[in-house]
Amino acid sequence: MIIVAGSANMDLVARVDHQPAPGETLIADGYGVHDGGKGANQAVAAARLGSPMRFVGAVGADDFGQRIRDTLAAESIDTAALATIGPASGIAMISVDTAGENCIIVVPGANGELGAIDNAETIFESARVVLAQLETTPAFVNAALKAGRAQGAETMLNAAPAASLAPYAVEALDWLIVNAAEAALIGGAGVPDDPAGAQTLAAELAETYAVGVVITLGADGAVWHGREGADGRGHVAGAPADVVDTTGAGDTFVGAFAWARSQDKSVREAVTWAVAAGGLSVTQAGARSGMPTHTALAAALA
Ligand code: RIB
């Protein structure tokens, strides 16, 4: 089983011609309300590929909270450890431009109230992979990583949105998964502008934090560098895609990587599946519409 400890949001999405400049008012071309949140998106991405899933997190006592709960359950994700905390669920205000690029403002709501995890031993008992992101709180993320490590699971942190790793239990972490900008912030480096630069940065982060590192590069695919010489290193190139909306592409990558590792695939295979999944995800609007099933992903890879 994969256990995702993370955020769940409702995404309020405006389609715009271009992203607004400070002080600018834009008239949107359209509006949609989609299920989102980095944690919940990653759980759905892995569930669509066929993994048994559990989601640990929180929603508020509002209509969005019930919708989030129902949608996760409809994706066959166990929500027994999804708490209701406070009045408001997390929301994200998103603008997507004609190139498919997005700007996101997250209001954490219940996600920001998460802390130590009660009954962690029971909740994480059957974990093969434990996956967290940075849209909740350090106390919650650290509780999940430590519970995963205690159970012998492979632990993964998608350090998004970008933040320093200082408050996080890196000693309980196996894989750090980041995009190029997040990697640069963590490494105190410039943003790499090609796969070779990303490969160098991945090696530096792997050595500094004693973890395996994956850096996603959008259309250029992803690079990885294993921990202490294990799992090798390498680059998997992306394939051209008709981009409609990049929201959730990183989440699709991370969910697919977690799924592949839970199936005992090698790191190279896992990155290959994840790059292909991320590429498919950008072809439809919303964070989850383009997330592939196992059949669709296997067909794309074939
Ligand atoms: O990664 C995309 C997600 O970021 C959106 O679904 C939004 O909710 C924010 O969490």
Residues whose N, C-alpha, C, O or C-beta is under 5 A from the ligand:
A	BS01	RIB	N9 D11 G36 G37 K38 A92 T247 G248 D251 A287
